Amino acid sequence: MKQKAILKRLQYRGDSRFYLLRCTKGGIRFGKLRSVICAKDFSNPGYDFDIYFLNASRKMVFHLYDDRGCDVIAAQKEDLEPLYRRLNEWILDDDRGRIDRLFANK
């Protein structure tokens, strides 16, 4: 985090080790965080964590799970279409048929 005071607002949610931190896009060192997430299997095997970025105003979720890829989820399929068109080559072969059918039905 760029501002250490924001970390004090970190909220612990029960026994599930679920934390919620409300912040702005500018308050996150996304490049550094992306590097840590992508290297988690190599630099610290056995250290398991997931980080989800939620954009409440756009009703979208971004989950970079490791160096192999990410998931993007949206409430409306139309919000995903620009990503589908621009980053189509990133879609995993196992998911391609289902995703292509989703965007073919207009």
Phi and psi restraints in degrees (value plus and minus 20) as a CYANA .aco file:
   2 LYS   PHI     -93.7   -53.7
   2 LYS   PSI     -57.9   -17.9
   3 GLN   PHI    -130.4   -90.4
   3 GLN   PSI      95.0   135.0
   4 LYS   PHI     -82.3   -42.3
   4 LYS   PSI     -48.7    -8.7
   5 ALA   PHI     -82.6   -42.6
   5 ALA   PSI     -48.3    -8.3
   6 ILE   PHI     -84.7   -44.7
   6 ILE   PSI     -55.1   -15.1
   7 LEU   PHI     -80.9   -40.9
   7 LEU   PSI     -47.7    -7.7
   8 LYS   PHI     -86.9   -46.9
   8 LYS   PSI     -38.8     1.2
   9 ARG   PHI    -108.8   -68.8
   9 ARG   PSI     -17.6    22.4
  10 LEU   PHI     -79.9   -39.9
  10 LEU   PSI     110.5   150.5
  11 GLN   PHI    -130.4   -90.4
  11 GLN   PSI     108.9   148.9
  12 TYR   PHI    -110.7   -70.7
  12 TYR   PSI     112.5   152.5
  13 ARG   PHI    -137.8   -97.8
  13 ARG   PSI      66.7   106.7
  14 GLY   PHI      49.5    89.5
  14 GLY   PSI    -176.7  -136.7
  15 ASP   PHI    -105.4   -65.4
  15 ASP   PSI     -25.7    14.3
  16 SER   PHI    -102.2   -62.2
  16 SER   PSI     -18.8    21.2
  17 ARG   PHI      37.9    77.9
  17 ARG   PSI      23.4    63.4
  18 PHE   PHI    -121.6   -81.6
  18 PHE   PSI     103.6   143.6
  19 TYR   PHI    -139.1   -99.1
  19 TYR   PSI     126.1   166.1
  20 LEU   PHI    -147.1  -107.1
  20 LEU   PSI     107.6   147.6
  21 LEU   PHI    -149.8  -109.8
  21 LEU   PSI      93.0   133.0
  22 ARG   PHI    -105.3   -65.3
  22 ARG   PSI     108.3   148.3
  23 CYS   PHI    -178.4  -138.4
  23 CYS   PSI     155.4   195.4
  24 THR   PHI    -120.2   -80.2
  24 THR   PSI     142.7   182.7
  25 LYS   PHI     -76.7   -36.7
  25 LYS   PSI     -57.8   -17.8
  26 GLY   PHI     -91.0   -51.0
  26 GLY   PSI     -33.8     6.2
  27 GLY   PHI    -109.7   -69.7
  27 GLY   PSI     -17.6    22.4
  28 ILE   PHI    -135.5   -95.5
  28 ILE   PSI     115.5   155.5
  29 ARG   PHI    -105.1   -65.1
  29 ARG   PSI      57.5    97.5
  30 PHE   PHI     -82.7   -42.7
  30 PHE   PSI     -59.2   -19.2
  31 GLY   PHI     -80.3   -40.3
  31 GLY   PSI     -64.4   -24.4
  32 LYS   PHI     -87.6   -47.6
  32 LYS   PSI     -63.5   -23.5
  33 LEU   PHI     -82.9   -42.9
  33 LEU   PSI     -62.5   -22.5
  34 ARG   PHI     -79.4   -39.4
  34 ARG   PSI     -62.2   -22.2
  35 SER   PHI     -82.4   -42.4
  35 SER   PSI     -61.6   -21.6
  36 VAL   PHI     -85.8   -45.8
  36 VAL   PSI     -64.2   -24.2
  37 ILE   PHI     -83.6   -43.6
  37 ILE   PSI     -64.2   -24.2
  38 CYS   PHI     -87.7   -47.7
  38 CYS   PSI     -47.0    -7.0
  39 ALA   PHI    -119.1   -79.1
  39 ALA   PSI     -16.3    23.7
  40 LYS   PHI     -81.2   -41.2
  40 LYS   PSI     -52.0   -12.0
  41 ASP   PHI     -93.0   -53.0
  41 ASP   PSI     -44.7    -4.7
  42 PHE   PHI    -118.4   -78.4
  42 PHE   PSI     -64.1   -24.1
  43 SER   PHI    -102.3   -62.3
  43 SER   PSI     -46.7    -6.7
  44 ASN   PHI    -170.1  -130.1
  44 ASN   PSI      49.8    89.8
  45 PRO   PHI     -76.7   -36.7
  45 PRO   PSI     121.5   161.5
  46 GLY   PHI      71.3   111.3
  46 GLY   PSI     -33.5     6.5
  47 TYR   PHI    -108.4   -68.4
  47 TYR   PSI      83.5   123.5
  48 ASP   PHI    -128.9   -88.9
  48 ASP   PSI     104.8   144.8
  49 PHE   PHI    -173.3  -133.3
  49 PHE   PSI     135.8   175.8
  50 ASP   PHI    -148.8  -108.8
  50 ASP   PSI     119.1   159.1
  51 ILE   PHI    -145.3  -105.3
  51 ILE   PSI     106.3   146.3
  52 TYR   PHI    -134.9   -94.9
  52 TYR   PSI     113.5   153.5
  53 PHE   PHI    -123.2   -83.2
  53 PHE   PSI     102.8   142.8
  54 LEU   PHI    -130.4   -90.4
  54 LEU   PSI     109.2   149.2
  55 ASN   PHI    -128.2   -88.2
  55 ASN   PSI      79.3   119.3
  56 ALA   PHI     -85.7   -45.7
  56 ALA   PSI     -57.5   -17.5
  57 SER   PHI     -89.9   -49.9
  57 SER   PSI     -53.9   -13.9
  58 ARG   PHI    -114.6   -74.6
  58 ARG   PSI     -26.2    13.8
  59 LYS   PHI      35.1    75.1
  59 LYS   PSI      32.0    72.0
  60 MET   PHI    -151.3  -111.3
  60 MET   PSI     131.9   171.9
  61 VAL   PHI    -147.4  -107.4
  61 VAL   PSI     116.2   156.2
  62 PHE   PHI    -142.1  -102.1
  62 PHE   PSI     106.8   146.8
  63 HIS   PHI    -151.2  -111.2
  63 HIS   PSI      84.9   124.9
  64 LEU   PHI    -107.1   -67.1
  64 LEU   PSI      87.6   127.6
  65 TYR   PHI    -107.8   -67.8
  65 TYR   PSI     -50.1   -10.1
  66 ASP   PHI    -194.1  -154.1
  66 ASP   PSI    -182.7  -142.7
  67 ASP   PHI     -89.7   -49.7
  67 ASP   PSI     -28.8    11.2
  68 ARG   PHI    -108.0   -68.0
  68 ARG   PSI     -41.2    -1.2
  69 GLY   PHI     145.5   185.5
  69 GLY   PSI    -189.3  -149.3
  70 CYS   PHI    -167.1  -127.1
  70 CYS   PSI     144.5   184.5
  71 ASP   PHI    -137.4   -97.4
  71 ASP   PSI     120.3   160.3
  72 VAL   PHI    -146.8  -106.8
  72 VAL   PSI     106.8   146.8
  73 ILE   PHI    -145.2  -105.2
  73 ILE   PSI     119.6   159.6
  74 ALA   PHI    -159.8  -119.8
  74 ALA   PSI     134.6   174.6
  75 ALA   PHI     -89.6   -49.6
  75 ALA   PSI     -51.8   -11.8
  76 GLN   PHI    -140.0  -100.0
  76 GLN   PSI     110.3   150.3
  77 LYS   PHI     -78.2   -38.2
  77 LYS   PSI     -53.1   -13.1
  78 GLU   PHI     -81.4   -41.4
  78 GLU   PSI     -48.9    -8.9
  79 ASP   PHI     -91.8   -51.8
  79 ASP   PSI     -42.3    -2.3
  80 LEU   PHI    -110.8   -70.8
  80 LEU   PSI     -37.9     2.1
  81 GLU   PHI     -78.6   -38.6
  81 GLU   PSI     -61.4   -21.4
  82 PRO   PHI     -79.3   -39.3
  82 PRO   PSI     -58.6   -18.6
  83 LEU   PHI     -87.5   -47.5
  83 LEU   PSI     -61.5   -21.5
  84 TYR   PHI     -78.3   -38.3
  84 TYR   PSI     -64.1   -24.1
  85 ARG   PHI     -91.6   -51.6
  85 ARG   PSI     -65.3   -25.3
  86 ARG   PHI     -96.6   -56.6
  86 ARG   PSI     -55.8   -15.8
  87 LEU   PHI    -138.3   -98.3
  87 LEU   PSI      11.6    51.6
  88 ASN   PHI     -76.2   -36.2
  88 ASN   PSI     -55.3   -15.3
  89 GLU   PHI     -88.3   -48.3
  89 GLU   PSI     -33.1     6.9
  90 TRP   PHI    -100.8   -60.8
  90 TRP   PSI     -35.1     4.9
  91 ILE   PHI     -86.9   -46.9
  91 ILE   PSI     112.3   152.3
  92 LEU   PHI     -87.0   -47.0
  92 LEU   PSI     122.9   162.9
  93 ASP   PHI     -76.1   -36.1
  93 ASP   PSI     -57.8   -17.8
  94 ASP   PHI     -83.4   -43.4
  94 ASP   PSI     -46.2    -6.2
  95 ASP   PHI    -121.2   -81.2
  95 ASP   PSI     -34.4     5.6
  96 ARG   PHI     -76.7   -36.7
  96 ARG   PSI     -68.4   -28.4
  97 GLY   PHI     -78.1   -38.1
  97 GLY   PSI     -67.8   -27.8
  98 ARG   PHI     -84.3   -44.3
  98 ARG   PSI     -62.9   -22.9
  99 ILE   PHI     -90.9   -50.9
  99 ILE   PSI     -61.9   -21.9
 100 ASP   PHI     -79.7   -39.7
 100 ASP   PSI     -61.6   -21.6
 101 ARG   PHI     -84.1   -44.1
 101 ARG   PSI     -58.3   -18.3
 102 LEU   PHI     -79.7   -39.7
 102 LEU   PSI     -62.4   -22.4
 103 PHE   PHI    -108.7   -68.7
 103 PHE   PSI     -30.7     9.3
 104 ALA   PHI     -99.0   -59.0
 104 ALA   PSI     -45.9    -5.9
 105 ASN   PHI    -105.3   -65.3
 105 ASN   PSI      69.0   109.0
